Amino acid sequence: MDAMSRIKVKERKQANWEEPLIYDYHTPGKRGMDFPSLDAEFVQSLEKALASLPGSLKREQPPQLPEVSEIDVIRHYTRLSQMNYGVDSGIYPLGSCTMKHNPKLNEEIASLPEATDIHPYQEQETVQGALRIMYELEHWLEELSGMDAVTLHPSAGAHGEFVGVLIIRAYHAKKGELDQRTEMIVPDSAHGTNPASAAMAGFEVIEIPSGEDGCVDLDALKASLSERTAGLMLTNPNTLGLFEKDIKEIAQMVHEVGGLLYYDGANLNPLLGRIRPGDMGFDVCHFNLHKSFSTPHGGGGPGAGPVGVKKHLEPFLPVPRVKKDGDRYCLDDDYPDSIGKVRGFHASFAIALRAHAYIYRMGLEGLKRSSELAVLNANYLFHHVKNIKGFEVLHAPDRKRWHEFVVSARPMLKETGVSALDISKRLQDFGMHPPTIYFPLIVPEALMIEPTETESKQELDFFIAALKKISEEAYSGKAEMLHHVPHNTSRHLVDEVAAARKPVLSRRMVSDQ
C-alpha cells in the first residue's frame, strides 16, 4: 500500500443550528450603544436641512430596525460565521477564481486609520501618502506585466475587461476605423465575462474553437481574422491550465490585420516574476488584485481590476491619473483622448493598499516563488486526481498544467449516475469548498481545480483522499446517498434553481412568504 492510500479523510461538521434573523431578537427598549447628546444648535440645523429635502426623499416612517443589545449582535453574527465557510476554514480550490489566503498583516495595514479615515475630496496635499501608494502600485504592475502604463480605476476583473475593450474601441475610433472594426474574437474556452464585455462595448463576438490540444486552433483563428477584427481576447495560460505555446504567432496574426491583443489577467498567478503578458505581444491587460495580490474575493466583492496598456494605448486610459511632480504627487485629467471616468473617485483603495503591501513584502523573488508553488501544487493534484476512477482528461492529458486543471466526471456519471454536482456537494462534508464545476463548457461534467500556492502537501493529500473516497462510494452502490449530500453542513441539499430565480433578500420578503 502506497503512502497516498493510507491517508484517511475525516468528515468535518459545520456548526449546525437554525440561527434566526437578527429581527427575531428584537425587544423594544434594548440598546447596543449609547449615543452622545446633541446640542440644541446642531439639532436645529439638522431639522432645517431635513425640512429642505424633497418629499420624494423623505420616509413616511423611520426604518424598522431591530432593537437589540450588543451581546445579541455579537452572538448572532458569530453564530452565522460558524455556519459559513471561508478562506480561514480550509482549501478553496475554485478554478479561474483564485482564492489566496490573505496575509493578516495586509488586513491590518488596510485597516489603519491613516487609510480608512481619509476621503477623496480632501486637498491633495493632505493625502500624499495615498497618492504615492497608488503611483507606486501602478508602476510595479507595469513592471510585472511588461506594460507601459496602468490605471487602478476599474472596480473588478469584469470591469477591467470592459475598460480594456473600451480602450481598444477608442484606439480604433481615433484611427477612423471603428465603423470597419466591428468584431472581437473570443475562444470557446474563455471566461464568460469576455464575450459579455465585448458585446457591452458594441462589438460582435466571434467565437473560435479550441483544438484537440486544448489551445487556440490556429486555422480557425486565421479564418476569423479580417479587416473587421478589432481584437482578440485571450488568457494565457488558458482556462484548461495549458500554456498557449503559439502565443507569439497568435499575436503576429492579430497585429498583421490591424487588431489588438487583450490579456485576461484571471490566470496571472503562475506567471508572476517569470513571464510577462507584454512580452508575449499583448497590447492591453487587466489584473485581478483580488485574485493574485492577497485580497480574496467572493460573495460579490471586494474586487479591483487595474488595466495596463502599451504606449500606443496610454492616451486612452481613464482619468484622473496619478502623476509625480518632483516630490509631490497629484491628479491629472488633461488627457483629451481618454475614455473618461469609469467609476467614482480613483480606485478600490483598500484593495490597492493590500496589493501594495503584498508586493512590497514579497519582492520579485517572492512573487516568482509563489508562482512556482502554484504550478507545483496544481500539477501534484493533477497527477493524482486524473488517475482516480471515474475521472478523465479530455485535452492533452500528458501535458503539464500551470496553475489549474480540468477533469471530467463524465465516466462516473455514465457508470454510476453520480454527477460533478454530487461530487462537489459531497466534498463539503469533508470540510472542503468545492472546485468550479461545469466550466469551461467545452468539458462535460467539468471539475476545474486550482489549489493556489498557499496549500500544504498535507491539505492537498486530504483533498485527493476525499475525491478517492467519493469515487469509492459511487462505485460501491452508494450513489443514492451521494444524490442527497451534503449532510454535515448548516444547510443541506439546496434547490439551486429556486435560490437563483426566487432569492429571499430581505426581511420583508421573508414576511411576504
Secondary structure, DSSP 8 states (H G I E B T S, - for coil): --TGGG---------------GGGG--TT--S-------HHHHHHHHHHHHTS-GGGS-SS--------HHHHHHHHHHHHHHS--TTTS---BTTS------HHHHHHHTSHHHHS--TTS-GGGGHHHHHHHHHHHHHHHHHHT-SEEE---SSHHHHHHHHHHHHHHHHHHTT-TTT--EEEEETTS-THHHHHHHHTT-EEEEE-B-TTSSB-HHHHHHH-STTEEEEEE-SS-TTS---TTHHHHHHHHHHTT-EEEE-GGG-GGGTTT--HHHHT-SEEE--HHHHSS----TT------EEE-GGGGGGS-S-EEEEETTEEEEE---TT----SSSSS--HHHHHHHHHHHHHHHHHHHHHHHHHHHHHHHHHHHHHTTSTT-B--S-TTS--SS-EEEE-HHHHHHH---HHHHHHHHHTTT----EES-STTSTTEEEE---TT--HHHHHHHHHHHHHHHHHHHTT-HHHHTT---SSSS-S--HHHHHHS---SHHHHHH-
